[in-house]
């Protein structure tokens, strides 16, 4: 294994870990309530807004376009690709309906939110 191969694997692992941590936020009701609804931010200032999470998915790694590009890199198999495609499709539908310039609370309280999660 070359040094570049090791770097590529580490980059893929880091992207996967970041992706999973963002996905967990979309399924963590307690985090959503505390941070996105009540805006009860931790004293250390370490938190992720819903807007940041959305931007990660649609701008930083662009998984909504062609998630298959991540197969073998940060998606282990086609089942993960299919799951992320379903998630990003539902999220995009909701964004198209209510827009990007709304509060985190507006997203979480929107009727389609449970389908995104």
C-alpha positions as CSV (number, residue, x, y, z in Angstrom):
1,X,0.0,0.0,0.0
2,X,1.4,3.4,-1.0
3,X,1.4,6.5,1.1
4,X,-1.2,8.0,-1.2
5,X,-3.4,4.9,-0.7
6,X,-3.1,5.3,3.1
7,X,-4.0,8.9,2.8
8,X,-7.0,8.2,0.6
9,X,-8.2,5.6,3.1
10,X,-7.9,8.0,6.0
11,X,-9.7,10.7,4.1
12,X,-12.5,8.3,3.2
13,X,-12.7,7.1,6.8
14,X,-12.8,10.7,8.0
15,X,-15.6,11.6,5.5
16,X,-17.5,8.5,6.6
17,X,-17.2,9.3,10.3
18,X,-18.3,12.9,9.7
19,X,-21.2,11.8,7.5
20,X,-22.4,9.3,10.2
21,X,-22.1,12.0,12.9
22,X,-24.3,14.4,10.9
23,X,-26.8,11.6,10.1
24,X,-27.1,10.8,13.9
25,X,-28.2,14.4,14.4
26,X,-31.2,13.8,12.2
27,X,-32.3,10.9,14.3
28,X,-31.4,12.3,17.7
29,X,-34.7,13.8,19.1
30,X,-33.0,15.0,22.3
31,X,-30.3,16.9,20.4
32,X,-32.9,18.4,18.1
33,X,-35.0,19.5,21.0
34,X,-32.1,20.9,23.0
35,X,-30.1,22.6,20.2
36,X,-32.4,23.2,17.2
37,X,-35.6,24.0,19.1
38,X,-34.7,25.4,22.5
39,X,-31.4,26.8,21.3
40,X,-29.9,25.6,24.6
41,X,-26.3,25.5,23.4
42,X,-23.5,23.8,25.3
43,X,-21.1,26.2,27.2
44,X,-18.1,25.0,25.1
45,X,-19.9,26.3,22.0
46,X,-19.5,22.9,20.2
47,X,-22.8,22.3,18.4
48,X,-24.0,21.8,14.9
49,X,-27.0,23.8,13.6
50,X,-29.5,22.2,11.3
51,X,-28.5,24.6,8.6
52,X,-24.8,23.4,8.9
53,X,-25.9,19.8,8.7
54,X,-28.0,20.5,5.5
55,X,-25.1,22.4,4.0
56,X,-22.8,19.5,4.7
57,X,-25.0,17.1,2.8
58,X,-25.8,19.3,-0.2
59,X,-22.7,21.4,-0.5
60,X,-19.7,19.9,1.1
61,X,-20.0,16.3,-0.1
62,X,-22.8,16.6,-2.6
63,X,-24.3,13.2,-1.8
64,X,-27.6,14.3,-3.2
65,X,-26.3,14.3,-6.7
66,X,-24.6,10.9,-7.2
67,X,-24.1,9.0,-4.0
68,X,-22.7,6.1,-5.9
69,X,-19.5,8.0,-6.2
70,X,-19.0,7.3,-2.6
71,X,-19.4,3.6,-2.9
72,X,-16.3,1.9,-1.7
73,X,-15.0,5.1,-0.2
74,X,-17.3,6.2,2.5
75,X,-20.3,4.0,1.7
76,X,-19.7,0.3,2.3
77,X,-22.3,-1.1,0.0
78,X,-25.2,-0.4,-2.2
79,X,-27.6,-0.6,0.7
80,X,-25.9,2.5,2.3
81,X,-26.0,4.3,-1.0
82,X,-29.8,3.6,-1.3
83,X,-30.4,4.7,2.3
84,X,-28.5,8.0,1.8
85,X,-30.3,8.6,-1.5
86,X,-33.7,8.1,0.2
87,X,-32.7,10.4,3.1
88,X,-31.3,13.2,0.9
89,X,-34.4,13.0,-1.4
90,X,-36.8,13.5,1.5
91,X,-34.7,16.3,2.9
92,X,-34.5,18.0,-0.5
93,X,-38.3,17.8,-0.9
94,X,-38.8,19.5,2.4
95,X,-36.2,22.2,1.6
96,X,-37.9,22.8,-1.7
97,X,-41.2,23.2,0.1
98,X,-40.2,25.6,2.9
99,X,-36.9,27.0,1.6
100,X,-33.5,27.4,3.1
101,X,-34.1,30.7,4.9
102,X,-36.1,29.4,7.8
103,X,-35.1,28.7,11.4
104,X,-34.1,25.2,12.6
105,X,-37.3,25.1,14.6
106,X,-39.3,25.6,11.4
107,X,-37.7,22.5,9.9
108,X,-38.1,20.4,12.9
109,X,-41.8,21.3,13.3
110,X,-42.6,21.0,9.7
111,X,-45.0,18.1,9.0
112,X,-42.6,16.2,6.7
113,X,-39.8,16.3,9.3
114,X,-40.6,12.8,10.7
115,X,-40.3,11.4,7.1
116,X,-36.8,12.9,6.9
117,X,-35.7,11.4,10.2
